[in-house]
Amino acid sequence: MRASTNRKRKAVASVMAALVVTTTLTYIGSNQAAQADAQDEPSAVSLDYPQSAGTIDLQGRALEVLSTEETPAESIVTSRLINGELATTVTLRVPVDPLEPGPVEPVDASQLSSTTENPGPVSENLDSMPLSEDAADWRPAFAYTTSETTVTFAWYTANGPFEVWEEGEEIAESTDGSATLSGLKPGSTHQFELYGSIDTDDGVTDSSRSVSVTLENSDSSTTQSNLSPLTYQTYTTAVTYRTFIPEQSAPAAACNWGDTSYTFDGDNRSWDFPGPSEPFQPANYRTLMALNVNWDNEDPYNLNAVTNVGESITRKNGSIVASEYTSMENMLFEEAGSTTAYAQARFNHTASNPHCKLFNQNYGGSIQYNVVFRIYRSGTVEMVGWRKPVPNHEVYVRWDRTDGTNFWQTLARRTNQGFGCLLDGVCAVDDYNISSSY
């Protein structure tokens, strides 16, 4: 986990072209330390965009390009450095006019209905809008290169410098958009966390990226790029977003004329990592929205969405007095679009406790979030948006392994900041600007 700091970030002009920063640093990772010598530093790859796009080294010398896989949303270039090391550069792009989360708006309580019938889970194929295949309609967002001994990051959309962390420690900081780590072990695997800020419609917002990398190893007979849209995400990528109440019960007096003998049932659990049947397992949450991207299917079968809700139970002095399910009509998948290696959709979520009404009007507030998912076939998922900070929210990403098995990873876990936050304007929204890579 990132250590807390009192340092304030300065908002500066957005970095649209990244120049590699080479520094002498002690790198700690995999319980091994390696001192990078500035005089003998191995050649790393320049990620100055668009001049090099990962095809020259820090001295501007052309690399031997071995293979290139190119789509509008991403490119993967495998090359050989001057010193003979293998290198792979992954560049991720977003549309020039990207899909953005919706604004924070008051909830129309009359639109929040309920049912006594268990409605879910409900699965639907989304109408996927084909996105442009013209490279001019896309701009770079993030890139990284792995060689046998170096890793370089370029965060093109970052607003100013960013930090690189591993195993709870800061190990490098960029000064002009890019950072290089040297002296690493060939074939080693690392989980890096990058922390910076980006420009949004509401100003400058903290942002983070989680990147898992495996360095090249030319001495291995099984050497291959650790990321490839053809071999890495063979079939599907999925995200699942759940809200839940961790306590066994929650106070319901505010919805029952101040009578403290009333309670709502909670979900009585902590964070719940997805199982093999996700998202179709029995509901142990308030709400669920999930999206599955099938890279090999054509529209309308490439994007499949699932919604579900848990049972809302009200008790008086411990005895059940009401049981209903909130409607899923306001849990919406909006503006879904895709290409061969990229998919996006907005999750626009509003749900309320059906037992908090007066004359059929909701007055207890609602669970709200509005986020955009940007999903890359090469193994990165980005989530941008906001939530009312109530109750607990958990977001997970699933990738395919090349052996046909699935792998889940945590994208976000955010706790309840108080049930009063269900009401409009009571609490500040909690912003998401998070990215994770397999």
Protein Blocks (a to p, Z undefined) as FASTA:
>chain_A
ZZddfbdcddddddfbdcdddddddddeehiacdddfklgccdddfbdfklnopacfkop
acddfbdcddfkbccdddddfkopacddddddddfbacdddddddddfklpccdfbdfbd
cddddddddddfbfklpccfbdcdddfkbccdddfkbgcjddddeehiafbdcfeopacd
ehiaehiacddddddddddfkbccddddddddddddfkbckbccfbdfklmmmmbccddd
ddddfbfbdcfklmngoiakbccddehpadddddfklckbccfbfbdcdddddfkbccfk
lbccddddddddddeehiafbdcdddfklcccehiacdfkbccdddddddddfklcgehi
afebpadddddddddfklpacdedddddbdddddddddddfkopacdddfbdcddebjkl
mpghkaccddddddddZZ
